[in-house]
Amino acid sequence: MSIKIAALVGSLRQASLNRALLHAAAGQAPEGVSVELHEIADVPLYNGDVQAQGFPEVVTRLGQALSAADGILLVTPEYNYSIPGVLKNAIDWLSRLPQQPFAGKPVAIMGASMGNLGTARAQYHLRQVMVFLDPLVMNKPEIMVPAAHNKFDGEGKLTDESTREHLAKFMVAFQAFIARVGTTKA
């Protein structure tokens, strides 16, 4: 069975540790699982007046991509003990679509930071946001990569073998989770 995972990264920086983590996870995906990053940099700040005139094309396109996927992977850094504003903003827009793409969809969350808790607080807040959106969030295993700046080289390649092994288990678990709970596609 082929599984398509749509990914959002909560950092806009091209050389971010979380983008590197996503690329490492995609590289550890089992056979038959593809991971595609969907950019959120062009999603405008949420504004109800803009929504009243119609959803921006970038939001509609993003919603369609997430709806068409079998699962969603959210990769978040931790900014000031919480979710980055750009990720929350994209989620806020997506949640307002007539067919919001998170409902009933398998979702996994991961993150990397230079701190000792490896995005634990941000992931906790993101899980709280997900409750309202009604996806099926995978609880275990968790990926919270601490001291990530010591686990990737200057080109963004994962150099830590323990983290690589954990990512492989995470991706196999997400594949099994998607197969077990099913998916809702547009």
Phi and psi in degrees as GROMACS dihedral restraints (atoms count N, CA, C in turn):
[ dihedral_restraints ]
;  ai    aj    ak    al  type     phi  dphi    fc
    3     4     5     6     1   -87.2    20    10
    4     5     6     7     1   132.5    20    10
    6     7     8     9     1  -121.8    20    10
    7     8     9    10     1   130.0    20    10
    9    10    11    12     1  -110.5    20    10
   10    11    12    13     1   121.6    20    10
   12    13    14    15     1  -111.1    20    10
   13    14    15    16     1   127.4    20    10
   15    16    17    18     1   -95.4    20    10
   16    17    18    19     1   133.1    20    10
   18    19    20    21     1  -119.6    20    10
   19    20    21    22     1   141.9    20    10
   21    22    23    24     1  -121.0    20    10
   22    23    24    25     1   135.5    20    10
   24    25    26    27     1  -114.1    20    10
   25    26    27    28     1   130.6    20    10
   27    28    29    30     1   -82.0    20    10
   28    29    30    31     1    14.5    20    10
   30    31    32    33     1  -123.5    20    10
   31    32    33    34     1   133.9    20    10
   33    34    35    36     1   -86.9    20    10
   34    35    36    37     1   -17.2    20    10
   36    37    38    39     1   -68.0    20    10
   37    38    39    40     1   126.8    20    10
   39    40    41    42     1   -61.1    20    10
   40    41    42    43     1   -33.2    20    10
   42    43    44    45     1   -98.7    20    10
   43    44    45    46     1    24.2    20    10
   45    46    47    48     1   -69.2    20    10
   46    47    48    49     1   152.8    20    10
   48    49    50    51     1   -63.5    20    10
   49    50    51    52     1   -31.5    20    10
   51    52    53    54     1   -75.2    20    10
   52    53    54    55     1   -33.3    20    10
   54    55    56    57     1   -65.1    20    10
   55    56    57    58     1   -41.6    20    10
   57    58    59    60     1   -62.3    20    10
   58    59    60    61     1   -40.0    20    10
   60    61    62    63     1   -63.0    20    10
   61    62    63    64     1   -42.9    20    10
   63    64    65    66     1   -61.1    20    10
   64    65    66    67     1   -45.7    20    10
   66    67    68    69     1   -62.9    20    10
   67    68    69    70     1   -38.5    20    10
   69    70    71    72     1   -65.8    20    10
   70    71    72    73     1   -41.4    20    10
   72    73    74    75     1   -63.4    20    10
   73    74    75    76     1   -43.1    20    10
   75    76    77    78     1   -61.2    20    10
   76    77    78    79     1   -36.6    20    10
   78    79    80    81     1   -69.2    20    10
   79    80    81    82     1   -20.9    20    10
   81    82    83    84     1   -98.3    20    10
   82    83    84    85     1     1.6    20    10
   84    85    86    87     1   -64.7    20    10
   85    86    87    88     1   139.6    20    10
   87    88    89    90     1   -65.6    20    10
   88    89    90    91     1   163.9    20    10
   90    91    92    93     1   -57.3    20    10
   91    92    93    94     1   137.1    20    10
   93    94    95    96     1    90.6    20    10
   94    95    96    97     1    -2.4    20    10
   96    97    98    99     1  -113.3    20    10
   97    98    99   100     1   123.8    20    10
   99   100   101   102     1  -114.0    20    10
  100   101   102   103     1   145.9    20    10
  102   103   104   105     1  -123.8    20    10
  103   104   105   106     1   124.2    20    10
  105   106   107   108     1  -122.2    20    10
  106   107   108   109     1   125.0    20    10
  108   109   110   111     1   -78.3    20    10
  109   110   111   112     1   133.3    20    10
  111   112   113   114     1  -116.1    20    10
  112   113   114   115     1   118.8    20    10
  114   115   116   117     1   -71.4    20    10
  115   116   117   118     1   146.6    20    10
  117   118   119   120     1  -120.1    20    10
  118   119   120   121     1     5.2    20    10
  120   121   122   123     1   -61.8    20    10
  121   122   123   124     1   -31.7    20    10
  123   124   125   126     1   -92.8    20    10
  124   125   126   127     1     2.1    20    10
  126   127   128   129     1   -71.7    20    10
  127   128   129   130     1   120.6    20    10
  129   130   131   132     1   -69.4    20    10
  130   131   132   133     1   161.9    20    10
  132   133   134   135     1   -59.4    20    10
  133   134   135   136     1   138.2    20    10
  135   136   137   138     1   -62.4    20    10
  136   137   138   139     1   134.8    20    10
  138   139   140   141     1  -149.6    20    10
  139   140   141   142     1   118.4    20    10
  141   142   143   144     1   -59.0    20    10
  142   143   144   145     1   -30.2    20    10
  144   145   146   147     1   -66.6    20    10
  145   146   147   148     1   -38.7    20    10
  147   148   149   150     1   -66.5    20    10
  148   149   150   151     1   -44.7    20    10
  150   151   152   153     1   -58.6    20    10
  151   152   153   154     1   -40.0    20    10
  153   154   155   156     1   -61.5    20    10
  154   155   156   157     1   -25.2    20    10
  156   157   158   159     1   -89.4    20    10
  157   158   159   160     1    -7.0    20    10
  159   160   161   162     1   124.3    20    10
  160   161   162   163     1   147.7    20    10
  162   163   164   165     1   -68.8    20    10
  163   164   165   166     1   137.3    20    10
  165   166   167   168     1   -59.1    20    10
  166   167   168   169     1   145.0    20    10
  168   169   170   171     1   -56.5    20    10
  169   170   171   172     1   -38.2    20    10
  171   172   173   174     1   -61.8    20    10
  172   173   174   175     1   -35.5    20    10
  174   175   176   177     1   -71.7    20    10
  175   176   177   178     1   -44.9    20    10
  177   178   179   180     1   -60.6    20    10
  178   179   180   181     1   -45.3    20    10
  180   181   182   183     1   -62.2    20    10
  181   182   183   184     1   -43.5    20    10
  183   184   185   186     1   -63.4    20    10
  184   185   186   187     1   -44.2    20    10
  186   187   188   189     1   -60.5    20    10
  187   188   189   190     1   -41.0    20    10
  189   190   191   192     1   -64.9    20    10
  190   191   192   193     1   -40.6    20    10
  192   193   194   195     1   -64.6    20    10
  193   194   195   196     1   -42.6    20    10
  195   196   197   198     1   -68.8    20    10
  196   197   198   199     1   -39.1    20    10
  198   199   200   201     1   -64.4    20    10
  199   200   201   202     1   -35.9    20    10
  201   202   203   204     1   -76.7    20    10
  202   203   204   205     1   -16.6    20    10
  204   205   206   207     1   -79.2    20    10
  205   206   207   208     1   158.7    20    10
  207   208   209   210     1   -81.2    20    10
  208   209   210   211     1   -25.8    20    10
  210   211   212   213     1  -156.1    20    10
  211   212   213   214     1   163.2    20    10
  213   214   215   216     1  -123.3    20    10
  214   215   216   217     1   131.5    20    10
  216   217   218   219     1  -111.5    20    10
  217   218   219   220     1   118.8    20    10
  219   220   221   222     1  -103.3    20    10
  220   221   222   223     1   123.5    20    10
  222   223   224   225     1  -116.9    20    10
  223   224   225   226     1   114.8    20    10
  225   226   227   228     1  -125.6    20    10
  226   227   228   229     1   133.3    20    10
  228   229   230   231     1   -77.1    20    10
  229   230   231   232     1  -179.9    20    10
  231   232   233   234     1  -120.1    20    10
  232   233   234   235     1   117.3    20    10
  234   235   236   237     1  -112.2    20    10
  235   236   237   238     1   119.8    20    10
  237   238   239   240     1    50.8    20    10
  238   239   240   241     1    46.1    20    10
  240   241   242   243     1    69.3    20    10
  241   242   243   244     1    17.6    20    10
  243   244   245   246     1  -150.2    20    10
  244   245   246   247     1  -166.1    20    10
  246   247   248   249     1   -77.3    20    10
  247   248   249   250     1   138.2    20    10
  249   250   251   252     1   -60.3    20    10
  250   251   252   253     1   141.6    20    10
  252   253   254   255     1   -56.7    20    10
  253   254   255   256     1   -37.5    20    10
  255   256   257   258     1   -65.2    20    10
  256   257   258   259     1   -37.8    20    10
  258   259   260   261     1   -70.3    20    10
  259   260   261   262     1   -44.5    20    10
  261   262   263   264     1   -62.2    20    10
  262   263   264   265     1   -39.6    20    10
  264   265   266   267     1   -61.7    20    10
  265   266   267   268     1   -45.7    20    10
  267   268   269   270     1   -61.5    20    10
  268   269   270   271     1   -42.9    20    10
  270   271   272   273     1   -63.6    20    10
  271   272   273   274     1   -40.9    20    10
  273   274   275   276     1   -60.4    20    10
  274   275   276   277     1   -44.0    20    10
  276   277   278   279     1   -63.0    20    10
  277   278   279   280     1   -49.6    20    10
  279   280   281   282     1   -60.4    20    10
  280   281   282   283     1   -34.0    20    10
  282   283   284   285     1   -68.1    20    10
  283   284   285   286     1   -17.4    20    10
  285   286   287   288     1   -95.9    20    10
  286   287   288   289     1    -6.7    20    10
  288   289   290   291     1   -61.7    20    10
  289   290   291   292     1   146.5    20    10
  291   292   293   294     1   -53.6    20    10
  292   293   294   295     1   -38.0    20    10
  294   295   296   297     1  -115.4    20    10
  295   296   297   298     1    76.4    20    10
  297   298   299   300     1   -60.1    20    10
  298   299   300   301     1   135.1    20    10
  300   301   302   303     1   -78.1    20    10
  301   302   303   304     1    -6.9    20    10
  303   304   305   306     1   -86.3    20    10
  304   305   306   307     1   -28.4    20    10
  306   307   308   309     1   -58.1    20    10
  307   308   309   310     1   121.8    20    10
  309   310   311   312     1    75.4    20    10
  310   311   312   313     1     2.3    20    10
  312   313   314   315     1   -93.0    20    10
  313   314   315   316     1   135.3    20    10
  315   316   317   318     1   -64.4    20    10
  316   317   318   319     1   131.1    20    10
  318   319   320   321     1  -130.9    20    10
  319   320   321   322     1   139.3    20    10
  321   322   323   324     1  -125.2    20    10
  322   323   324   325     1   150.5    20    10
  324   325   326   327     1  -127.4    20    10
  325   326   327   328     1   138.7    20    10
  327   328   329   330     1  -148.8    20    10
  328   329   330   331     1   166.6    20    10
  330   331   332   333     1  -170.2    20    10
  331   332   333   334     1   161.9    20    10
  333   334   335   336     1  -136.0    20    10
  334   335   336   337     1   143.7    20    10
  336   337   338   339     1  -149.3    20    10
  337   338   339   340     1   167.4    20    10
  339   340   341   342     1   -80.5    20    10
  340   341   342   343     1   -14.5    20    10
  342   343   344   345     1   -79.1    20    10
  343   344   345   346     1   175.8    20    10
  345   346   347   348     1   -78.1    20    10
  346   347   348   349     1   -19.4    20    10
  348   349   350   351     1   -96.3    20    10
  349   350   351   352     1    -4.9    20    10
  351   352   353   354     1    54.5    20    10
  352   353   354   355     1    43.0    20    10
  354   355   356   357     1    76.7    20    10
  355   356   357   358     1    19.7    20    10
  357   358   359   360     1   -57.8    20    10
  358   359   360   361     1   -42.9    20    10
  360   361   362   363     1   -69.5    20    10
  361   362   363   364     1   -42.5    20    10
  363   364   365   366     1   -62.8    20    10
  364   365   366   367     1   -41.7    20    10
  366   367   368   369     1   -65.6    20    10
  367   368   369   370     1   -36.7    20    10
  369   370   371   372     1   -61.9    20    10
  370   371   372   373     1   -45.3    20    10
  372   373   374   375     1   -65.8    20    10
  373   374   375   376     1   -39.5    20    10
  375   376   377   378     1   -63.9    20    10
  376   377   378   379     1   -37.8    20    10
  378   379   380   381     1   -63.9    20    10
  379   380   381   382     1   -36.2    20    10
  381   382   383   384     1   -64.0    20    10
  382   383   384   385     1   -41.5    20    10
  384   385   386   387     1   -63.4    20    10
  385   386   387   388     1   -40.4    20    10
  387   388   389   390     1   -62.5    20    10
  388   389   390   391     1   -30.2    20    10
  390   391   392   393     1   -53.9    20    10
  391   392   393   394     1   -45.1    20    10
  393   394   395   396     1   -65.9    20    10
  394   395   396   397     1   -33.5    20    10
  396   397   398   399     1   -82.9    20    10
  397   398   399   400     1   -11.4    20    10
  399   400   401   402     1    64.2    20    10
  400   401   402   403     1    38.3    20    10
  402   403   404   405     1   -83.1    20    10
  403   404   405   406     1   179.0    20    10
  405   406   407   408     1  -103.9    20    10
  406   407   408   409     1   100.9    20    10
  408   409   410   411     1   -91.2    20    10
  409   410   411   412     1   126.9    20    10
  411   412   413   414     1   -70.4    20    10
  412   413   414   415     1   126.5    20    10
  414   415   416   417     1   -87.1    20    10
  415   416   417   418     1   -37.9    20    10
  417   418   419   420     1  -142.5    20    10
  418   419   420   421     1   147.3    20    10
  420   421   422   423     1   -76.2    20    10
  421   422   423   424     1   162.2    20    10
  423   424   425   426     1  -104.7    20    10
  424   425   426   427     1   148.1    20    10
  426   427   428   429     1  -121.9    20    10
  427   428   429   430     1   106.3    20    10
  429   430   431   432     1  -130.9    20    10
  430   431   432   433     1    95.1    20    10
  432   433   434   435     1   -86.4    20    10
  433   434   435   436     1   109.1    20    10
  435   436   437   438     1   -85.8    20    10
  436   437   438   439     1   160.5    20    10
  438   439   440   441     1    47.1    20    10
  439   440   441   442     1    42.9    20    10
  441   442   443   444     1   -62.7    20    10
  442   443   444   445     1   -27.3    20    10
  444   445   446   447     1   -63.1    20    10
  445   446   447   448     1   -18.4    20    10
  447   448   449   450     1   -94.8    20    10
  448   449   450   451     1    -1.5    20    10
  450   451   452   453     1  -112.6    20    10
  451   452   453   454     1    -3.5    20    10
  453   454   455   456     1  -126.7    20    10
  454   455   456   457     1   146.1    20    10
  456   457   458   459     1   -85.1    20    10
  457   458   459   460     1  -177.0    20    10
  459   460   461   462     1   -65.0    20    10
  460   461   462   463     1   -16.8    20    10
  462   463   464   465     1   -99.2    20    10
  463   464   465   466     1     6.1    20    10
  465   466   467   468     1    84.0    20    10
  466   467   468   469     1    13.4    20    10
  468   469   470   471     1   -87.8    20    10
  469   470   471   472     1   133.5    20    10
  471   472   473   474     1   -68.6    20    10
  472   473   474   475     1   124.7    20    10
  474   475   476   477     1  -110.5    20    10
  475   476   477   478     1    -9.4    20    10
  477   478   479   480     1   -89.9    20    10
  478   479   480   481     1   114.5    20    10
  480   481   482   483     1   -65.1    20    10
  481   482   483   484     1   -38.8    20    10
  483   484   485   486     1   -61.4    20    10
  484   485   486   487     1   -43.5    20    10
  486   487   488   489     1   -65.8    20    10
  487   488   489   490     1   -40.4    20    10
  489   490   491   492     1   -59.5    20    10
  490   491   492   493     1   -44.8    20    10
  492   493   494   495     1   -64.1    20    10
  493   494   495   496     1   -41.6    20    10
  495   496   497   498     1   -64.3    20    10
  496   497   498   499     1   -40.9    20    10
  498   499   500   501     1   -61.3    20    10
  499   500   501   502     1   -41.6    20    10
  501   502   503   504     1   -61.3    20    10
  502   503   504   505     1   -44.0    20    10
  504   505   506   507     1   -64.0    20    10
  505   506   507   508     1   -39.7    20    10
  507   508   509   510     1   -61.1    20    10
  508   509   510   511     1   -46.3    20    10
  510   511   512   513     1   -68.4    20    10
  511   512   513   514     1   -37.2    20    10
  513   514   515   516     1   -64.7    20    10
  514   515   516   517     1   -41.6    20    10
  516   517   518   519     1   -64.6    20    10
  517   518   519   520     1   -39.2    20    10
  519   520   521   522     1   -67.9    20    10
  520   521   522   523     1   -39.8    20    10
  522   523   524   525     1   -57.5    20    10
  523   524   525   526     1   -47.3    20    10
  525   526   527   528     1   -66.1    20    10
  526   527   528   529     1   -38.5    20    10
  528   529   530   531     1   -62.2    20    10
  529   530   531   532     1   -46.1    20    10
  531   532   533   534     1   -61.3    20    10
  532   533   534   535     1   -44.9    20    10
  534   535   536   537     1   -63.2    20    10
  535   536   537   538     1   -36.5    20    10
  537   538   539   540     1   -74.9    20    10
  538   539   540   541     1   -45.9    20    10
  540   541   542   543     1   -92.2    20    10
  541   542   543   544     1   -11.0    20    10
  543   544   545   546     1    78.8    20    10
  544   545   546   547     1  -172.0    20    10
  546   547   548   549     1  -149.3    20    10
  547   548   549   550     1   155.8    20    10
  549   550   551   552     1  -110.7    20    10
  550   551   552   553     1   117.9    20    10
  552   553   554   555     1  -112.2    20    10
  553   554   555   556     1   151.9    20    10
